[in-house]
Amino acid sequence: MTDLPVEERVAAARAGLGDTLDAIEDKLNVPKRVEELTAKAKASYEANPIPWIVGAVGAAVVVAGLVAWAVLSDD
């Protein structure tokens, strides 16, 4: 192995583990991820709102169709 004393190797391993756990915690931080995605969506909408409007209209048509199907079906 290495010529470092056991205490130094343990300290280095703990520091590495701490960094790894911090990185995992950052990746799994749901509120932070939601905030980042919200910011990206807002920037995308501000840059070009047309695809967002088309998507919203398409979603509204699908929902209206599903509601009409549920109300008007004979089941």
Secondary structure by P-SEA (a helix, b strand, c coil): cccccaaaaaaaaaaaaaaaaaaaaaaaaaaaaaaaaaaaaaaaaaacaaaaaaaaaaaaaaaaaaaaaaaaccc
